[in-house]
Amino acid sequence: MTQSFRFSWHYVSNTPPGRPFDLEGAITPRTDARFDGAVDAYCEGHYIGRCEFSSIDANDASDAAQQIRKRIERRIEDRVAGESETSH
């Protein structure tokens, strides 16, 4: 089965990797056992960005939220790594 998960992360803050963040928003089940939705991320009460996603194959909303969290963490790490490369 091909992965059709679509993920879009929009930064508004340069939050460093490893900082805990909270997700607020909707993770909506579909009729085909996948999840769609949009969540906003907050770090220590400060808005850091918005994630929109669709077609997450997950066991439940909690599993979908874990997948979203991991993807956001990777995007934050990638951004910092990219900034480090361009500053040298």
C-alpha positions in Angstrom: 0.0 0.0 0.0 1.4 3.4 -0.9 1.7 6.1 1.6 -0.5 9.0 0.7 0.1 11.0 3.9 0.2 14.8 3.1 1.8 17.1 5.6 2.3 20.8 5.6 4.1 22.7 8.4 4.1 26.6 8.5 6.6 28.2 10.8 6.0 31.5 12.6 8.8 30.9 15.2 12.4 29.7 15.3 11.8 27.3 18.1 15.0 25.2 18.7 15.0 21.4 18.5 14.3 19.4 21.6 11.9 22.0 23.1 8.6 20.4 24.2 5.5 21.7 22.4 1.8 21.2 22.7 -0.7 20.6 19.9 -4.1 22.1 19.8 -6.6 21.5 17.0 -8.6 18.8 15.3 -7.6 15.3 14.3 -10.7 14.0 12.4 -11.3 10.4 11.6 -12.4 9.5 8.1 -14.6 6.6 6.9 -11.5 4.8 5.5 -9.6 4.5 8.8 -7.4 7.5 8.1 -7.2 10.9 9.7 -7.3 14.5 8.5 -7.0 17.7 10.4 -5.1 20.8 11.3 -3.3 21.6 14.6 -1.5 24.6 16.0 1.8 24.1 17.9 2.7 26.1 21.1 5.9 26.1 23.0 5.7 27.4 26.5 2.5 29.2 25.6 3.9 30.8 22.5 2.5 30.0 19.0 5.2 28.4 16.9 3.3 27.2 13.8 0.5 25.4 12.1 0.4 21.9 10.7 -2.2 20.7 8.2 -2.4 17.1 7.2 -4.5 14.4 5.5 -4.6 10.7 4.9 -2.7 9.7 8.1 -2.9 5.9 8.5 -3.2 5.5 12.2 -4.8 3.2 14.8 -6.5 6.1 16.6 -6.3 9.9 17.0 -3.6 9.5 19.7 -1.4 7.5 17.2 -2.1 10.2 14.5 -1.0 12.9 17.0 2.2 11.1 17.7 3.0 10.9 14.0 2.3 14.6 13.6 4.5 15.5 16.5 7.4 13.4 15.1 7.1 15.1 11.7 7.1 18.6 13.3 10.1 17.7 15.4 11.9 16.5 12.2 11.0 19.7 10.4 12.3 21.8 13.3 15.6 19.8 13.3 15.9 20.1 9.5 15.3 23.9 9.6 18.1 24.3 12.2 20.4 22.0 10.3 19.8 24.0 7.1 20.4 27.3 8.9 23.7 26.0 10.3 24.8 24.9 6.8 24.1 28.3 5.2 25.8 30.2 8.0 29.2 28.5 7.4 
